[in-house]
Amino acid sequence: MRKLVLCLSIAAFAFVSCSEDSNTFNEPVVIKPVDGGVVAAKVGGPNQPNTVYVDLSTNVQTTSKRDIWDLGFSSGSDFRVIINGSIKMAVKKLNTTNIDAIQTKDDAVAVGYTTMASWGYVDDPTGVLTGNGSGNGTAIAEIAANTADNYVYLVNMGYQVGTSTPAIGSVALDGDARGWKKIRITRDGENYVVDYANLDETTHKTIKVSKKADFNFTFISLTTGQEVSVQPNKKQWDFAFTGFTNYFMSGQDQITYYFSDFISTNILGGTKVYMIQSTAENLESEYPAFSKDNVIEANFTASVNDQRIIGSGWRNGGGPSSQPSIKDNLFYVIKDVDGNLFKLKFIALTNEAGERGNPVFEYALLK
């Protein structure tokens, strides 16, 4: 007896035969990576409302609104929790384990020029979760097995996605402030337990969060008290367009600094990348000629422990007398978790009207 299974193509040029019978039911289906294409990322315009996760091997985009989540819980062997840097969240460890004690906001707990990275209010922008605080690793300390060692955190919830219309060439990522919360996170076996409340509340709510082996993180919203879907399966995306809280040198120290048009790579899933510097005059010939034989494996090393290799470096930020633009003298080599190699260059930062949040890139599978 033969079963017919209807399958949808996930890309214009990727097709899989899905008929099954008793002889092939248990055989793995091998999907060849697509050859490449020109892709307009669905960031959503100058408010850049969406984080866009891109999988090059299938040419699939997954979008999620930047402000739908607050905390992400690592699925790794450790117990690490990230905050939503795409909306400028920040946290501060308090000297108490009593979640029901009334707290007051602290305006220094924020993202901006006056906040030093060493204060540890935001996550390390490299994307490396481990660290001892003071700007290294996650802003929330690793969740300890001993419940008494887990402290309350003051949480600046950042900003809603902006809705105002900026001048052409500018962005407006920040909307209304989302207020403050207090949280305390403990462990229950392999699960996380999140106690949370408003600052003036003397009782709290609780969410239990389970690890998901196929994902980098499990995400929750403190507004709804629910788990939310944000990232694809950890093996099904390579990089993401997003607003991003970064560190930036200021004198002898680093400050916290927010970037629009930022691109982070999926280092926890195994994506690697490096940049090839050229010139505007030579790129037209060098990019088409670049093949698999030209790849230098050692150049991927830096990207294993830093998700910012592409970062903001693919574009010029503009200034008082110039509009933002792409850099036309470089391209990137990307290696996905399955070992597929791609070359990629950016061909637009704005749409024809000059509006930001409309990036376009071109890529090709290296053979």
C-alpha positions in Angstrom: 0.0 0.0 0.0 1.5 3.3 -1.0 1.1 6.6 1.0 1.2 9.9 -0.7 2.6 12.8 1.3 2.1 16.3 0.0 5.2 18.4 0.5 5.7 22.2 0.2 8.8 23.6 -1.2 10.6 25.9 1.3 12.5 27.8 -1.4 11.9 28.6 -5.0 14.7 26.4 -6.1 14.7 23.6 -3.4 12.6 20.6 -4.1 12.3 17.2 -2.3 10.5 14.1 -3.5 8.3 13.0 -0.6 6.5 9.8 -1.8 7.0 6.9 0.6 6.6 3.2 0.5 7.6 0.3 2.7 11.0 0.0 1.2 12.1 3.7 1.7 10.1 4.8 4.8 13.2 4.6 7.2 15.7 5.9 4.7 17.0 9.4 5.5 16.1 12.2 3.0 19.1 14.1 1.9 18.3 17.7 1.0 21.0 19.3 -1.1 21.8 23.0 -0.2 20.5 25.5 -2.6 22.9 27.2 -5.0 22.3 30.6 -3.7 20.3 33.7 -4.7 19.5 37.3 -4.0 17.6 37.8 -0.8 15.7 40.8 0.6 15.7 40.3 4.4 12.3 41.0 6.0 13.6 43.4 8.7 10.5 45.6 8.3 11.7 49.1 7.5 13.3 51.9 9.6 11.7 50.8 12.9 13.4 47.4 12.2 10.6 45.5 14.1 11.8 42.0 13.2 14.8 39.9 14.1 15.4 37.9 10.9 17.0 34.4 11.1 18.5 33.3 7.8 19.3 29.7 6.8 21.5 29.8 3.7 21.3 26.1 2.8 17.5 26.3 2.3 17.1 30.0 1.6 14.6 30.3 4.4 13.9 33.3 6.6 12.3 33.1 10.0 11.1 36.4 11.6 10.2 37.3 15.2 9.2 40.7 16.6 12.0 42.0 18.7 10.0 42.8 21.8 8.0 39.5 22.2 10.6 38.0 24.5 12.6 39.0 27.6 14.7 36.0 28.8 16.3 33.1 27.0 17.3 30.0 28.8 20.3 28.0 27.5 19.7 24.4 26.5 23.4 23.6 27.2 24.8 21.6 30.1 25.2 24.8 32.1 22.4 27.0 33.4 22.7 30.3 31.7 20.1 33.0 31.0 20.3 35.8 28.4 18.4 39.1 28.3 16.9 40.7 25.2 19.6 43.0 24.0 17.7 43.8 20.8 15.4 46.1 22.9 18.1 47.5 25.3 17.2 45.4 28.3 19.6 45.6 31.3 19.8 43.9 34.7 21.5 44.4 38.1 22.1 41.8 40.8 20.7 42.8 44.1 21.9 41.8 47.5 18.9 39.8 48.4 17.2 36.5 47.7 13.7 37.7 48.7 11.8 38.2 45.5 8.8 39.7 47.5 10.8 42.6 49.0 9.8 45.9 47.4 12.4 47.4 45.1 12.9 50.7 43.3 14.2 51.3 39.9 17.8 52.4 39.2 18.2 54.6 36.1 21.9 53.7 35.9 20.8 50.2 34.9 20.5 50.9 31.2 22.2 50.7 27.8 24.0 53.9 26.7 27.1 56.1 26.7 27.3 56.4 30.5 27.0 52.7 31.2 30.4 50.9 31.4 30.6 47.4 30.1 32.5 46.4 33.2 29.4 47.1 35.4 27.9 43.9 34.0 24.4 45.1 33.3 24.2 43.5 29.8 25.2 40.3 28.2 28.7 39.9 26.8 28.1 40.8 23.1 30.5 38.0 21.8 27.6 35.6 22.5 29.9 33.5 24.7 27.7 32.6 27.7 30.4 31.6 30.2 32.2 34.3 32.3 32.6 35.7 35.8 30.5 38.8 35.4 31.9 42.4 35.1 30.9 42.4 31.5 32.1 38.8 30.7 29.5 36.1 30.0 25.9 36.6 30.8 24.7 39.6 32.9 22.7 37.1 35.0 25.1 34.8 36.8 25.0 31.1 36.1 22.0 29.7 38.0 23.4 27.7 40.9 22.3 24.3 42.1 22.2 25.6 45.6 19.0 27.7 45.7 20.3 30.1 48.4 23.1 31.2 46.0 20.6 32.7 43.4 19.9 36.3 44.0 17.2 38.7 42.9 17.8 40.9 39.8 16.5 44.3 39.0 15.3 44.3 35.4 15.1 47.3 33.0 12.7 45.9 30.4 14.0 48.2 27.7 11.8 49.5 24.9 8.9 48.5 22.7 9.5 48.4 19.0 9.3 52.0 17.7 6.4 53.2 15.6 7.4 56.8 14.7 8.6 57.6 11.2 12.2 58.8 11.1 13.8 61.0 8.4 14.9 59.2 5.3 18.1 57.3 6.0 17.5 57.3 9.7 16.1 54.6 12.1 13.6 54.7 15.0 14.0 51.4 16.8 12.9 52.6 20.3 9.3 53.0 21.2 7.8 53.4 24.7 9.8 52.3 27.7 8.6 48.8 28.9 9.1 49.5 32.6 10.8 47.4 35.3 10.5 43.9 36.8 12.3 42.0 39.5 13.3 38.3 39.0 14.9 35.4 40.8 15.8 32.3 38.9 16.5 28.9 40.5 16.8 25.3 39.4 14.5 22.3 39.7 16.4 19.3 38.3 17.1 20.1 34.7 14.5 22.9 34.6 14.7 26.6 35.4 12.3 28.2 37.8 11.6 31.9 37.3 10.0 34.0 40.0 9.0 37.5 38.8 6.9 40.5 39.8 6.6 44.3 39.5 8.9 46.2 41.7 6.2 47.3 44.2 4.6 43.9 44.5 4.9 41.7 47.6 3.8 38.5 45.9 5.2 37.0 42.8 4.4 34.7 39.9 6.4 31.6 38.8 7.2 30.1 35.5 9.0 26.7 35.0 11.2 26.5 31.9 12.4 23.3 30.3 15.5 23.0 28.2 15.0 22.2 24.5 17.8 20.1 23.1 17.1 21.1 19.5 17.3 24.8 20.2 19.9 27.2 21.6 17.4 28.7 24.0 13.9 28.5 25.4 12.4 32.0 25.5 9.8 33.5 27.8 7.9 36.8 28.0 7.6 38.3 31.5 4.6 40.4 30.2 2.5 37.4 29.3 4.1 34.8 31.6 4.3 32.4 28.6 6.9 30.7 26.6 7.3 32.2 23.1 8.8 31.0 19.8 11.7 33.1 18.7 14.6 31.3 17.1 14.4 28.3 14.7 16.0 25.0 15.5 19.7 25.6 16.2 20.8 23.7 13.1 18.4 25.7 10.8 19.8 29.2 10.9 23.2 30.8 10.2 22.9 34.5 11.0 20.4 37.0 12.1 19.6 40.7 11.3 18.8 42.5 14.6 19.1 45.5 16.8 22.0 44.7 19.1 23.6 45.9 22.4 27.3 45.9 21.9 30.4 47.2 23.6 32.3 50.2 22.2 35.7 51.6 23.2 35.5 55.0 24.9 38.9 56.2 26.1 40.4 53.4 28.2 37.1 51.7 28.9 34.2 50.2 27.0 30.7 51.5 27.1 27.4 49.8 26.2 26.4 50.9 22.7 23.3 50.0 20.6 23.5 49.2 16.9 20.8 49.0 14.3 21.4 47.0 11.1 23.5 44.5 13.1 24.2 40.9 12.1 25.0 38.1 14.6 26.1 34.6 13.6 24.8 31.4 15.1 28.0 30.4 17.0 26.1 28.2 19.4 24.7 26.2 16.5 28.1 25.9 14.8 28.0 28.6 12.1 31.5 30.1 11.2 32.4 33.1 9.1 35.2 35.3 8.0 35.6 38.5 6.0 37.5 39.0 2.8 38.7 42.6 2.3 39.0 43.8 -1.2 38.6 47.1 -3.0 35.5 48.5 -4.7 37.4 48.2 -8.0 38.4 44.6 -7.6 35.3 43.2 -5.9 33.4 42.8 -9.2 36.0 40.3 -10.4 37.2 38.8 -7.1 33.8 37.8 -5.8 32.6 35.8 -8.8 36.0 34.1 -9.1 36.1 33.0 -5.4 35.7 29.3 -5.1 35.8 26.5 -2.6 39.5 26.1 -3.3 40.1 29.6 -2.0 38.7 29.0 1.4 41.2 29.3 4.3 39.9 27.2 7.2 42.1 28.9 9.8 40.3 32.1 9.1 37.1 30.8 10.7 38.8 30.5 14.1 37.9 33.9 15.4 34.2 33.4 14.8 34.0 30.3 17.0 33.9 32.6 20.1 32.4 35.8 18.7 29.1 36.3 17.0 30.0 39.8 15.8 32.3 39.0 12.9 29.8 40.5 10.4 28.2 42.8 13.1 27.9 46.3 11.8 31.0 46.1 9.7 29.1 45.4 6.5 27.8 49.0 6.3 28.8 52.6 6.7 26.7 54.4 9.3 26.4 57.8 7.5 26.8 61.2 9.2 25.7 64.8 9.0 26.6 65.0 5.3 26.2 61.4 4.1 23.6 58.7 4.0 24.2 55.2 5.4 25.4 52.8 2.8 26.8 49.3 2.3 30.6 48.7 2.1 31.4 47.8 -1.4 34.9 46.5 -0.8 34.3 43.3 1.1 32.5 40.0 1.2 32.1 37.1 3.6 32.7 33.3 3.6 30.2 31.3 5.7 30.4 27.7 6.9 27.2 26.2 8.2 26.9 23.4 10.7 26.7 20.8 7.9 30.0 22.0 6.4 28.4 23.8 3.5 30.4 26.8 2.3 29.0 30.0 1.0 30.2 33.3 -0.2 28.0 36.3 0.6 28.0 40.0 -0.2 25.6 42.8 0.7 24.1 44.8 -2.2 21.7 47.1 -0.4 21.0 48.7 3.0 18.0 50.7 2.0 15.1 50.5 -0.5 14.8 52.7 -3.5 13.3 55.4 -1.4 16.4 55.4 0.9 14.5 53.8 3.9 16.6 51.8 6.3 15.7 48.3 7.4 15.5 47.0 3.9 18.8 45.0 3.5 19.5 42.8 0.4 22.3 40.3 0.1 23.6 37.9 -2.6 25.1 34.6 -1.9 26.3 31.4 -3.6 27.2 27.9 -2.6 30.9 27.2 -3.0 31.7 24.1 -5.1 
